[in-house]
Amino acid sequence: MTEADIVVRIRDASVEIPLRGVKGGALGADPRIIQKVNGSLVLRALDKISLEVRRGERVGIVGGNGNGKTTLLKLIGGMLPAVGGSIEVRGSIRTLLTIGAGTVPALTGRQNVRMRYSLLGIKSISVDEYIADVAEFSELGAFFDMPIGTYSPGMQSRLQFAMSTVEPADILLLDEWIGVADHAFQVKANNRLEKYIEKNEGFLFASHNAELLQRMTDRTLTLQNGKIISDEASALSISSPA
């Protein structure tokens, strides 16, 4: 492995979330709650994280709720700033983190898909091919031409997943929000995802699902109170690309 193989590098990065409206009595309730010089309170969601992800690695991120898994993905995806340290990401990113992110509720599914095509800068297929792929995979039927503000959470997750897994990126970030979809769609999505991640240079997946993590990742980070407490190799079960 060489320097060129590194797709994500984080050095001593911390993320702090402002706790607006929280009183000073919260100090001591959680060691991650700290008081700034100006008297405001923040939650140190990530505390001096250091991490390197190399080309082709499939990284699982585990830990109880509130320990920083999604925050780490958002840091890598550029959705949260670091208050210290540094972060370097090399290449394009696809993120599947939050239902509804990057969509306009007043627009139809089809209109949102057309907008996402432009935002992603997709070059490998035409906009009509992209729309057809998303429409077929999401199985929204007549709802595809209705405002997504009328969609259930499961329907929104179908649309988001389908839009984000057509063309590979250099780095794919995935949170476990797909769990709001029905079982049949989860099976279909997992099959598509296994094929999709083979085409990405790096993959980071936050999940509580041990079976999925075993199948889809070859390295496991464990987070506790915003710190990486273990970083271990794990067996990757999906087929390697030919």
C-alpha positions in Angstrom: 0.0 0.0 0.0 1.2 3.5 -0.9 0.2 7.0 0.0 -1.9 7.1 -3.1 -4.0 4.2 -1.7 -5.4 6.3 1.1 -8.9 7.6 0.4 -9.7 9.0 3.9 -7.3 10.4 6.4 -8.4 11.9 9.8 -5.9 13.2 12.3 -6.9 14.1 15.9 -10.3 15.4 14.7 -13.0 16.4 17.2 -16.6 17.4 16.6 -18.7 19.4 19.0 -22.4 19.8 18.9 -23.9 22.9 20.6 -26.3 22.2 23.4 -28.6 25.2 23.1 -31.1 25.6 26.0 -29.2 23.1 28.2 -28.5 24.4 31.7 -25.1 24.3 33.5 -26.4 21.5 35.7 -25.9 19.1 32.8 -22.1 19.3 33.5 -21.1 16.0 35.0 -24.1 14.1 33.6 -22.0 13.0 30.7 -18.2 13.3 30.5 -18.6 14.5 26.9 -20.5 17.6 27.9 -18.0 20.5 28.3 -18.3 24.2 28.9 -16.6 26.6 26.5 -14.9 29.8 27.6 -18.0 31.8 26.7 -20.1 29.7 29.1 -21.9 27.7 26.4 -22.2 24.0 26.6 -21.3 21.5 23.8 -21.3 17.8 23.4 -18.0 16.5 22.2 -19.5 13.9 19.9 -16.0 12.9 18.5 -12.9 13.3 20.6 -9.5 13.4 18.8 -10.3 10.7 16.2 -7.5 9.4 14.0 -8.3 7.1 11.1 -7.0 6.0 7.7 -9.1 4.2 5.1 -7.3 2.7 2.1 -8.5 2.0 -1.3 -10.7 -1.1 -1.4 -11.3 -1.3 2.4 -14.8 -2.0 3.7 -15.1 -0.6 7.1 -17.9 -1.4 9.6 -18.6 1.1 12.4 -20.2 -0.3 15.6 -21.1 1.0 19.0 -24.2 1.8 21.1 -26.6 4.6 20.2 -25.1 8.0 20.8 -21.5 6.9 20.6 -20.6 8.8 17.4 -21.1 6.4 14.5 -23.3 8.7 12.4 -21.3 11.7 13.5 -18.1 10.1 12.1 -19.9 9.4 8.7 -21.1 13.0 8.6 -17.6 14.3 9.3 -16.2 12.3 6.4 -19.1 13.3 4.2 -18.5 17.0 4.9 -21.8 17.5 6.7 -20.2 18.4 10.1 -17.1 20.5 10.6 -14.2 19.5 12.8 -13.2 21.8 15.6 -9.7 20.5 15.8 -7.3 18.3 13.8 -7.6 17.6 10.1 -9.6 15.5 7.6 -8.7 14.7 4.1 -11.0 12.9 1.7 -9.8 11.9 -1.8 -12.4 11.3 -4.4 -16.2 11.6 -4.8 -18.6 10.6 -2.1 -22.1 9.0 -2.0 -23.9 9.2 1.3 -27.0 7.3 2.4 -27.4 8.7 5.9 -30.7 10.5 6.5 -34.1 10.0 5.0 -35.2 13.0 3.0 -31.8 14.6 2.9 -31.3 16.5 -0.3 -34.8 16.2 -1.6 -37.6 18.8 -2.0 -40.9 17.6 -0.5 -43.0 19.8 -2.9 -41.5 18.1 -6.0 -42.5 14.7 -7.3 -40.3 11.7 -7.0 -39.5 12.0 -10.8 -38.5 15.7 -10.4 -36.3 15.0 -7.4 -34.6 12.2 -9.3 -33.9 14.5 -12.2 -32.5 17.1 -9.8 -30.3 14.5 -8.1 -28.9 13.4 -11.5 -27.7 17.0 -12.1 -26.3 17.4 -8.5 -24.3 14.1 -8.7 -22.9 15.0 -12.1 -23.5 11.6 -13.5 -21.8 11.0 -16.8 -22.0 7.2 -17.4 -25.7 7.1 -18.3 -28.3 9.6 -19.6 -30.8 11.3 -17.4 -33.6 9.2 -18.9 -31.7 6.0 -18.1 -31.1 7.2 -14.6 -34.7 8.0 -14.0 -35.8 4.7 -15.4 -33.4 2.8 -13.2 -34.6 4.6 -10.0 -38.3 4.2 -11.0 -37.9 0.5 -11.6 -35.9 -0.3 -8.5 -37.9 1.9 -6.0 -41.2 0.3 -7.1 -43.2 3.4 -6.2 -45.7 3.0 -9.0 -48.0 6.0 -9.4 -46.4 7.7 -6.3 -43.3 8.3 -8.4 -45.1 11.2 -10.0 -46.5 12.5 -6.7 -44.9 15.0 -4.3 -42.5 13.2 -2.0 -44.1 15.1 0.9 -46.9 12.5 0.6 -44.5 9.6 0.9 -44.2 7.4 4.0 -40.7 7.0 5.6 -40.4 3.6 3.9 -41.2 5.1 0.5 -38.7 7.9 1.0 -36.0 5.4 1.9 -36.8 3.4 -1.3 -36.3 6.5 -3.4 -33.2 7.7 -1.6 -31.5 4.3 -1.8 -32.3 3.9 -5.5 -31.1 7.4 -6.4 -27.8 6.8 -4.5 -26.8 3.4 -5.9 -27.0 3.8 -9.6 -23.5 5.1 -10.4 -20.5 4.2 -8.1 -18.5 6.8 -6.3 -15.0 6.7 -4.8 -16.3 6.5 -1.3 -19.7 5.2 -0.1 -21.0 6.2 3.4 -24.0 4.2 4.7 -26.0 4.5 7.9 -28.6 1.9 8.9 -31.6 4.1 8.0 -32.7 1.6 5.3 -34.2 -0.4 8.2 -37.4 1.7 7.9 -38.2 -0.1 4.6 -40.3 -3.3 4.5 -38.5 -6.6 4.7 -38.9 -7.5 1.0 -37.3 -4.2 -0.1 -34.5 -4.6 2.5 -33.6 -8.0 0.9 -33.7 -6.5 -2.5 -31.6 -3.4 -1.4 -29.0 -5.6 0.4 -28.5 -7.6 -2.8 -28.1 -4.5 -4.8 -25.8 -3.0 -2.2 -23.5 -6.0 -2.2 -22.9 -5.6 -5.9 -22.6 -1.8 -5.7 -20.0 -1.7 -3.0 -17.7 -3.9 -5.0 -17.4 -1.0 -7.5 -16.5 1.7 -4.8 -13.0 2.5 -3.7 -13.9 2.7 -0.1 -17.0 1.8 2.0 -17.9 2.8 5.5 -21.0 1.3 7.1 -22.5 2.1 10.5 -24.8 -0.6 11.7 -26.1 -2.7 14.6 -26.6 -5.7 12.3 -23.8 -8.2 12.9 -24.8 -10.4 10.0 -24.7 -7.6 7.5 -21.4 -6.3 8.9 -19.8 -9.7 8.6 -21.0 -10.0 5.0 -20.1 -6.5 3.8 -17.0 -5.4 5.7 -13.5 -6.5 6.3 -12.6 -4.1 9.1 -14.5 -3.1 12.2 -14.2 0.2 14.2 -15.8 0.3 17.6 -16.8 3.7 19.0 -17.5 4.5 22.6 -18.1 8.0 23.9 -16.8 9.5 20.7 -13.5 7.6 20.7 -12.3 4.7 18.7 -11.6 1.9 21.2 -10.8 -0.9 18.8 -9.9 -1.3 15.1 -9.8 -4.9 14.0 -9.8 -6.9 10.8 -12.9 -8.9 10.1 -13.8 -11.5 7.4 -15.4 -10.1 4.3 -18.0 -12.5 2.8 -19.1 -10.8 -0.3 -17.5 -11.9 -3.6 -14.5 -9.8 -4.8 -14.9 -8.1 -8.2 -13.3 -10.1 -11.0 
